[in-house]
């Protein structure tokens, strides 16, 4: 919906949030060490200072004072034991990459139990629950991701020590799913009616090689109409991501006949070609990424070969590149492609006999980058709701489900799941419900501001 973009909103600078990078330094280091798929990136790119438009603070305050919303806030508090139980139940249903069916089925049942009549699982496995609004003029989606990074057979039982819950995937992003569910329960218990429709969504394929396939499907021609997108992923209470870090990943394989290292000497050697490719890529990419918008490159895995005295028949590598800028991402990608072609040509040119090598370049990941302006109402509403609960907003960048709508220029953000936790993507992941209700209330306020409360008028951009 174009009215939502609000790119020309005059911004009243009430507050400028600075110094956030320093304040979050510890989190950033931890996240980087763990090489988080979804959570590390805000740190890498730093945080932008964002001005607050006073109208959205007013809007959020008025919403929070509404009797129905107050009832929903109380419901969220009273639901805490249930929310706790839901988190354990869902965490203990494994959801490895590409195998989210079991958890999806249960999550769909939970949305039905929470009072939604229209709940379905789409062609790719996303769970979608529809809560109709009064006018249905607009559709707002609230999303958590079903998948974890953990392979089949991982012990996902929740261990409880004191108040802390330990289990792989408990925070990333099972808590996000439960937050989405609890917003629904609270809206129903409080009898809240919205103007627009609200979709409660659990997506597949957010992590790793899932390559955002769930959210890509939702924003394809086959998906439902969605005008605003709120993903819940990652830990920071103040998290308001409105920039998506894009990434491209390739598996590159050089192939030849292979043979004896003495007897077949002179055949083109796939490892030699790969070595050249890595050298040309790393040298050129280094120069390219030292200036301009932050961009990274990494040869992560290398393999192939049968024996020290055999010319290999194949040599492969896996490469990951990221950038906040689509142009820079395309630029570093083109350096990779050029390096592969040059290496292939050179290795083939020095062969003394036999057929030439081939190079197979397989794209195994493609996440678009992009940014929606911080003056966009959905960003302003999230910042206002964060401040309403006394937390400093931390706008920034990330690699989450929101990358897809953001890259399409649609209003989309990713907010934190609340509570405290760490160890995402590791077997020692933990989560603790410290004021976790605030993140749920905040998500509710953003949803209601976007969808419009049927009894109130939203702020007009
Ligand atoms: Zn996640």
Boltz pocket constraint, residues with backbone or C-beta under 6 A from the ligand:
constraints:
  - pocket:
      binder: B
      contacts: [[A, 38], [A, 145], [A, 172], [A, 173], [A, 206], [A, 233], [A, 234]]
      max_distance: 6.0
